[in-house]
Structures are given as structure tokens and as C-alpha cells.
Amino acid sequence: MTDTRDICTSPSTPRRRFLIGSALTGAAPLIARSEPVAAAEPADTSDLRKPTSVDIHVNGRPFHLELDTRLTLLDALREEIGLTGAKKGCDHGQCGACTVLIDGRRELSCLTLAVSAQGRDVVTIEGLDGGGGDLHPMKQAFIDHDAFQCGYCTPGQILSAVSCVREGHAGSPEEIREYMSGNICRCAAYPNIVAAISQASEQMGE
Amino acid sequence: MADTRFPQATGTMGQPYRRYEALEKVNGSATYASDVKLAKTAHAYLLTSRIGRGVIRSLDLVEARAIPGVIEILTHQTVGESIRQTQALYTGGYVADSVRPLGSAEIAYWGQPIAMVLAESYEIAREAARKIGVSYDVSEPASSFDSAGVDMTALEPMNLGVGDFKAAYANAAVKIDARYSTPVQHHNAMELFATQCVWDGNRLTVYEPGQYLNNIKYGLAEQLGIDPELIRVVNPYVGGAFGAKGFLTQRTALVAIAARRIGRPVKLVATREQGFFLSAYRAETRHHVQLAADSTGRLIASSHEGWEVTSRADVLALGGNAITLRLYGCPNIEGRVNVAKTDRSTPGFMRGPGEVPYAFAFECALDELAYALKMDPVELRRVNDTKVEPIAGLPYTSRSLMQCFDAAGAAFGWAGKTAAPGSMRDGDWLLGWGCAAAFYPTQAGNSAARVRLSSDGRVHVSSAGHELGQGMYTMMAQVASEQLGVPIEHVTVSLGDTDLPPTIVAGGSAGTASLAPAIMSACDAIRRRLQTGGSPAADVMTAMRASGLGNIEEFAETRAHGLPPESVQGMYRGRVAMSGGVHLPDRVQLAFGAQFVEVRIHARTRELRVSRAVGAFAAGRIINPRTAHGQLVGGMIWGISSALHEQTEIDERNASYINANLADYLLPVNADIADVQAIMVPEEDNLVNAAGVKGVGEVGTVGMAAAIANAVYHATGKRLRDLPLRIEHVLEEV
């Protein structure tokens, strides 16, 4: 049995307009406290492709970047800045491998447009130690408890774990499990991750 | 609490050292394939088929090409014959499926690549891919077992048996006749399917995560029609694999051709959704198990027939009944395997490939038999324990099945079980206890390795082997350290580069069992050069200093038991030659284990949880109990996931997958996993290979789903025979 069907993958015009509207809504709070975002005016797609100036602090260093407005913070870190510790596991906010700290909070860098990080402080796994030469207690705890296997989710797990402790959600193994459930580990090192966070939680003194 | 996880060992091989690459992994500096930064990289985005079967009628590239920053678009019209036909890995070739990448307008399965856009950025490539207009002539695909047009074939060469099953079964007093099924599952390693290719003149370097880098090298050379020695594949770290990265997928040749055509490096990171179609998967299976026993529980007759799904292009059948039917003594046995050819991509190997689904069926049926006999399921297995496999009467090299049952049963507290279903309860929670056997064939392939000893006491080990998270760097450092008597801190290891000595695929739990003997052999050669003879390894450095030599470097290759001499050449062509398990003429090699679980089912909501799991495993020599423990616990959690979470849902209209993403494909998160214990039962087996290693990558997963289903029966009296087990299945008729 054979029939004929046309499938066109181009987005329709109304759909495109909706996407622009959503992007602006999302960017609104940032515009209020930082430099105006270049794509603020309704525009055709050629303007959306025009590079936009973004200033981001990453691991304490300022970066001035000219970026495609569609670029995620994850890809900006990896492709533009050259920090590849944050990993792409799904690009949809479903796995946690891209977790970074933004203004001290754990955030999914794949769901954060780079332009919306304008003026914000980003900490990646490469910047967690703080420059004193000592390994962060969470990193040491992950080594001590063998809290990883392939290592791909590990930077995201560690940053999420640091936040979990700072948020006050590392009070018990059950609480750690609950608050670490945004970070998937397919190797399933979960019991060791919980043990590592319990150890680091005491050492971090927060 | 005494740390029972780590068995005692005297030598370096056996100590729970921390991972060799631990610092790189916690610092985010371990370089995975997509982390490699190449100058002037062009970014690729795949467009994949949105039909399950048919022909591309037309491709409209005008709008896509008009986007600034688009460099090139590859389609079947521009690739066509330039990628040569190669055989699937299962039939002696290299590729995951034998459909040629962009080879023609024919669509064999949903998700098949139909175009690859190259652009200055990922965003532009993605936008352009979405602006390609595609029209198809669509045919109705056969999606699974029950589809119209499916081609079901009995694979008679896989028949096995002994005695007269039918007669024995007909006359038996106690019988079980049951059917089971397992769903489609996907590996979903955290790392996406990434590939980077860069040409330097006629030389190509490929950065791609792989369980078998030489498979990529030689397969790609065949596809491109070039000398394999012009190709180098580099990948020091794999971000999880589980079977999905053991062969060449459609993407690699496309990226290589693209990089050559545009004269720039090309980077492809396939999306998570594309990954569900790009590589292999665990196909759905069906089972019919018939068991008969006498009144003491001794098996009189056992039959296990399996049905598996494969693609139209390639026939893959895993036939796990070749092991389930050899687990226990039984005089009358029959086994058959059937495959259904569908319009899907070719399935493949996923952690415990044939063992996981076949063990689910067989170990559940055995539990059903125990209840029918009013016998404890552990005792049923003890009554049927055997020293020789039942079909050809071959000896096991070692068999610690009952030691595993006893160790895990004691740690679990199995003696406290009350047998009747529904008889154990904790407040609002119905408790269920269940157990099952675990097993996995001990296999190995040919391997080579190079070891260099320097006069300052430093040792360097090199191999094209693979670090998937199993701890290969650490274990290989331990092997060299013990064999040469140098401190482990003095050993460095290079892996993941086809310029290094070849080894076998890191799969089938055979990686360590294959590579460790080659390193031991190279260390032997160094000792022979130094004429230390049979003296202890500690004398090596004394002899080295006395020799006045700056360095000694030795290359060794080892051939696995059961492989012919000519198979060594295959190792230098990226072939998969592995022997062992139940396929040797003289003996049977299996690792064994026992899984015990407690499930809790809420009396009102029917929420279903695995609250405790204890596994005990005997797998020969454990080189690093720390990394082995991670493998075993991870494997057990995979088993929990397989029983309760994972199922790729098929859309029968177009043979696609509905839940091809990490939100809808259910994987356990930290909150899903409670108490999981893995015990390593000491076992010495000097026959399997020179290292005495059986491998632990897969045995931890096998049997877990059966133990859970058996526990659910104990909790509820309801026998669930189809995975995954979900709340709605427990809701009915409890």
C-alpha cells in the first residue's frame, strides 16, 4: 500500500510570531536591570540572526561576546568561551548535565539563552575551586566515594550538589535524593553520589 | 560496619584504588569527543526521516540554502554511491545497520538521516535543516510483532535441545506453561552521539565516542574506500555506552565526507531524539517457557522459545535461551528462536543483551514452578544445581551460583520470609520478597598491548582500549604495577587511540578479560629480557638497574581460548571475534550471581517501589573492587529501571518512537533508588583467561527484573509477565 503525503518542515508565519513574542516575555526582567537587548524590537528573522552583544562574567572573568540570539548559555560556554566542563546531554532541560551556577543558583545552561545571562555571574565546574589551589570539598568527596563512572554527568552533579548543600537540602540521604533528582546519572552512581554529598555537606560548613 | 564490598586481595590487582582519571572527571577537564576544539569548525545538523517506510519524492533546499552561514547540504543526491555498502557488524562487518548513509531515496526506517546541513554555527545549521522541504511516497511500515506485513522467521540453526522434551513434559506431575514479554529499550548514555572529523591532506582524524575504535577506523575506511592507515580515531573518554557505541552508525561517514568536501573540520552532535534512531537498541521480545518437575523439585523438562524483533535489512537474534536452558540440570530440553523483520532500524546489544530479557522470562517461570511445588525458590535452584551444563555435558570452568544465593540471601535476611503471597505487610505497605539468578557469559577476544619500563622505575602502558566508566585506566595500571612490582603511582596508561596496539570491543563484559592478559604478557616479556625468570616481580627493578638500560619496551599479543590463529589478523582489521560463554567445544564459562529484592506496594495508591536490593556475584578475579562495585550496583539499578521504568513506546502508524527524549523515556533518578547492595563472592578461576577475570559489566543487571516481578507476586499474588511493571498493572485485581 502506498499513498502520497507532503510534509513541509518550514515553520508557518503565525508560529514564528508566537516564538518571538515568547522570547521577549522571557527576556523582559533582564532588560530592566541590564543593557538593552538588541533584539527587543519585533523583527524579521534576518535580524534575529544578527549577532547581539553580551557581557557575561564566567568564573570571575568578564567576557564580551557577539552572539547569535538563539545560542544557549551552554553552547556559549562550550563553543565561544571554550569551557567544555558543562555537558550537553539532552539540550532540553531533562538531564541536568549542563548545570551551572548563575548568580549563585543552580541553573540549566541549555535552557538559558546566552543573551539572558547578560550581566550575570556564571560559575562552571572549572571555576568552582576558587583559585586557592585546593580541590573543592565536593569534588574531593566525589572522588572519595567513587560517585561517578563515565564522568559525563559529573560536572553537573557536582555543581548541583554544591547548590543542594547551600540551599540547606542535604540534611538527610532522603532529602539529598529528592533534591538531586534533576541530575540523571545513567551509570547509576546514585548511592555513591548521596554518600559524597553527605560527606561534603559537613566539610563545606554552610 | 565492615566494608564487605571489597574482598581481600594481597596484590596490587585486587585493591580498591581510586580512579586513575578521577581528577580530570571532577574538574571537567576529561576530554570527550564533542569537547575537542578544532580550528574553523563547521557545524553539522542532521535532518532525519519523518516516515517509517517509503521513498523521498523531492527535497526542496532553496529556502535552507538562502540562509546566511549555510555552507553545504548533503543529501542522497550528492552522497549516493560515494559511501560504499558495508556489512552489519553481526554479519562480519562494521556498521550498526546496513542501510547506506544517504545512499538513495529509499527510507527504511523512521529517523534515518535524509540530509546533513553544514553551517557556520549549530543554530544556523539547525534552522536550515528545519527549512528543508521534504515530500515522500509513503508505504505502511511494519512496526512490531503484530503488524501487517511483518516477516516472522524461525531461526532453525539456533535450535537447541537434548532428550525428549515433549514426552517428558506431557507426563510430568508439576508443570508451568507461561508467556512473557519485554519492551523496546534504549541505552541513553548521557553523552550524545557526537562526531568530529578533520582532514590533513589525505589523512583523517575522527573524534567519536566508541567502545571499539578500530571498528570505526576499519569500517570507515571500507565505507570511504581509502587505506585504513590514513585514518586515526581518538577518544580517551566515553561518556557512557552500554552497547550503543560499539559499531559504526550512519553519521560517521557523512561527517567525514562533509569535512573532505568543504575542506574544514566538521562537528556533529546528534540530538537526544535522533540518538533513539541513530544507533541500536534493545528490541522487544516475547517468550514461551514450559517447565516440568518431579515432586522433589528436580527439573524433568524445560523449554524456552523466544521471539525477537529485527530490521528488514539485517537479522540480529540474541537467543539468550542458549544460556537460560543451560543454567540448571535437566534431562529434556528444547529451545527455539524466531525473529520478526520490521521496518525499524536494526537493534543491537544493550547491557546484558540476550541475557536480560531471557532471564526475565526463565527466572520468573522458575519462581512460578517453586510456588506450584510449594518450595522455597532458593531451594528449587539448589536442587537443580549442576556441575556440568545439561545439553552437551560440558564442565563449567567454575560455578558459584549457590554461594551467591547463600551470601545474598543471608545479607538480605531471606530466612525471615513468610511464603504465602500477601502475607507480609508494613503498615500501609504490602511487602514482597523475590529472588532470581544472575549470569553472564565469560568471553574474551584477542588483544595487544605495549608496556615500557624506564630505568627510573616509571612504567607506561598503551592500548587502543576504551574507558567507558568501567575503570579501564585504573585496572590496567594495577595489572602493570603488580606484574612489574612498581608502585601504582609510577604507572601511566594511554587508551583510546587507534595508533596504539589494538584490542577487542569494550563490550560483552570482555574488555578487561581481553586486555589484562595482553598487558601481563608484555610484562612477562620485559621480565624475560631482564632474565628475572620466575623470581618475584619485586626483583624487576633491581635487574633493570643492573642492566644499565634506559628503557625496555615490549609489545605482546594474546589470543583468547577458543579463537583460531587466523583470528589474530582480524584484530588488526577491527573485526569482532570473541569466544567463550556457552560456545566453546570443551567447557562452559559463566559468571553467576543472585539477586534479592524487597518491593513495597502501597495498599491504596499501589505506588510500587524497590525498597531494598541485595546482589551477590562471583566473577573470578576482581582487579579493582571499587570500580567493580560501581559496575555491579549500576547494573542492579539498570535492572530496577528495566523492571519498573524503561519502555520506548512505538507509534504503530509509522514505526516511530513516541517518547524519544529523557523526560518521557523514564530513567531512574536519585529519588527512585533506595538501598542497593552488591556483594562480591570470592572466586578463583584460572581457566577462563590468564588474568582469571570474568567481567562484571553486565551480570549485575541480569535477573533483576525477574526478582522484582517475583517480589510483586509475593506482595500481591498477582503474576505480572510483561515488562515494565507499572502501577496500573498492580491496580487490577489485587
Boltz contact constraints between the chains, C-beta under 6 A:
constraints:
  - contact:
      token1: [A, 1]
      token2: [B, 140]
      max_distance: 6.0
  - contact:
      token1: [A, 2]
      token2: [B, 137]
      max_distance: 6.0
  - contact:
      token1: [A, 2]
      token2: [B, 139]
      max_distance: 6.0
  - contact:
      token1: [A, 3]
      token2: [B, 138]
      max_distance: 6.0
  - contact:
      token1: [A, 4]
      token2: [B, 137]
      max_distance: 6.0
  - contact:
      token1: [A, 5]
      token2: [B, 138]
      max_distance: 6.0
  - contact:
      token1: [A, 6]
      token2: [B, 135]
      max_distance: 6.0
  - contact:
      token1: [A, 7]
      token2: [B, 50]
      max_distance: 6.0
  - contact:
      token1: [A, 7]
      token2: [B, 134]
      max_distance: 6.0
  - contact:
      token1: [A, 8]
      token2: [B, 133]
      max_distance: 6.0
  - contact:
      token1: [A, 9]
      token2: [B, 130]
      max_distance: 6.0
  - contact:
      token1: [A, 10]
      token2: [B, 131]
      max_distance: 6.0
  - contact:
      token1: [A, 68]
      token2: [B, 121]
      max_distance: 6.0
  - contact:
      token1: [A, 68]
      token2: [B, 123]
      max_distance: 6.0
  - contact:
      token1: [A, 70]
      token2: [B, 123]
      max_distance: 6.0
  - contact:
      token1: [A, 84]
      token2: [B, 35]
      max_distance: 6.0
  - contact:
      token1: [A, 85]
      token2: [B, 28]
      max_distance: 6.0
  - contact:
      token1: [A, 89]
      token2: [B, 190]
      max_distance: 6.0
  - contact:
      token1: [A, 90]
      token2: [B, 272]
      max_distance: 6.0
  - contact:
      token1: [A, 90]
      token2: [B, 662]
      max_distance: 6.0
  - contact:
      token1: [A, 94]
      token2: [B, 662]
      max_distance: 6.0
  - contact:
      token1: [A, 94]
      token2: [B, 663]
      max_distance: 6.0
  - contact:
      token1: [A, 95]
      token2: [B, 662]
      max_distance: 6.0
  - contact:
      token1: [A, 97]
      token2: [B, 190]
      max_distance: 6.0
  - contact:
      token1: [A, 125]
      token2: [B, 28]
      max_distance: 6.0
  - contact:
      token1: [A, 126]
      token2: [B, 28]
      max_distance: 6.0
  - contact:
      token1: [A, 139]
      token2: [B, 26]
      max_distance: 6.0
  - contact:
      token1: [A, 142]
      token2: [B, 26]
      max_distance: 6.0
  - contact:
      token1: [A, 143]
      token2: [B, 18]
      max_distance: 6.0
  - contact:
      token1: [A, 143]
      token2: [B, 22]
      max_distance: 6.0
  - contact:
      token1: [A, 143]
      token2: [B, 26]
      max_distance: 6.0
  - contact:
      token1: [A, 146]
      token2: [B, 626]
      max_distance: 6.0
  - contact:
      token1: [A, 146]
      token2: [B, 630]
      max_distance: 6.0
  - contact:
      token1: [A, 148]
      token2: [B, 25]
      max_distance: 6.0
  - contact:
      token1: [A, 149]
      token2: [B, 469]
      max_distance: 6.0
  - contact:
      token1: [A, 149]
      token2: [B, 630]
      max_distance: 6.0
  - contact:
      token1: [A, 150]
      token2: [B, 239]
      max_distance: 6.0
  - contact:
      token1: [A, 150]
      token2: [B, 240]
      max_distance: 6.0
  - contact:
      token1: [A, 150]
      token2: [B, 469]
      max_distance: 6.0
  - contact:
      token1: [A, 151]
      token2: [B, 25]
      max_distance: 6.0
  - contact:
      token1: [A, 151]
      token2: [B, 30]
      max_distance: 6.0
  - contact:
      token1: [A, 152]
      token2: [B, 190]
      max_distance: 6.0
  - contact:
      token1: [A, 152]
      token2: [B, 191]
      max_distance: 6.0
  - contact:
      token1: [A, 152]
      token2: [B, 239]
      max_distance: 6.0
  - contact:
      token1: [A, 152]
      token2: [B, 240]
      max_distance: 6.0
  - contact:
      token1: [A, 153]
      token2: [B, 190]
      max_distance: 6.0
  - contact:
      token1: [A, 154]
      token2: [B, 25]
      max_distance: 6.0
  - contact:
      token1: [A, 155]
      token2: [B, 28]
      max_distance: 6.0
  - contact:
      token1: [A, 177]
      token2: [B, 670]
      max_distance: 6.0
  - contact:
      token1: [A, 177]
      token2: [B, 671]
      max_distance: 6.0
  - contact:
      token1: [A, 178]
      token2: [B, 671]
      max_distance: 6.0
  - contact:
      token1: [A, 180]
      token2: [B, 670]
      max_distance: 6.0
  - contact:
      token1: [A, 181]
      token2: [B, 669]
      max_distance: 6.0
  - contact:
      token1: [A, 181]
      token2: [B, 670]
      max_distance: 6.0
  - contact:
      token1: [A, 181]
      token2: [B, 671]
      max_distance: 6.0
  - contact:
      token1: [A, 184]
      token2: [B, 667]
      max_distance: 6.0
  - contact:
      token1: [A, 186]
      token2: [B, 188]
      max_distance: 6.0
  - contact:
      token1: [A, 186]
      token2: [B, 189]
      max_distance: 6.0
  - contact:
      token1: [A, 186]
      token2: [B, 190]
      max_distance: 6.0
  - contact:
      token1: [A, 186]
      token2: [B, 240]
      max_distance: 6.0
  - contact:
      token1: [A, 187]
      token2: [B, 240]
      max_distance: 6.0
  - contact:
      token1: [A, 187]
      token2: [B, 469]
      max_distance: 6.0
  - contact:
      token1: [A, 187]
      token2: [B, 634]
      max_distance: 6.0
  - contact:
      token1: [A, 188]
      token2: [B, 634]
      max_distance: 6.0
  - contact:
      token1: [A, 188]
      token2: [B, 637]
      max_distance: 6.0
  - contact:
      token1: [A, 190]
      token2: [B, 670]
      max_distance: 6.0
  - contact:
      token1: [A, 190]
      token2: [B, 673]
      max_distance: 6.0
  - contact:
      token1: [A, 191]
      token2: [B, 676]
      max_distance: 6.0
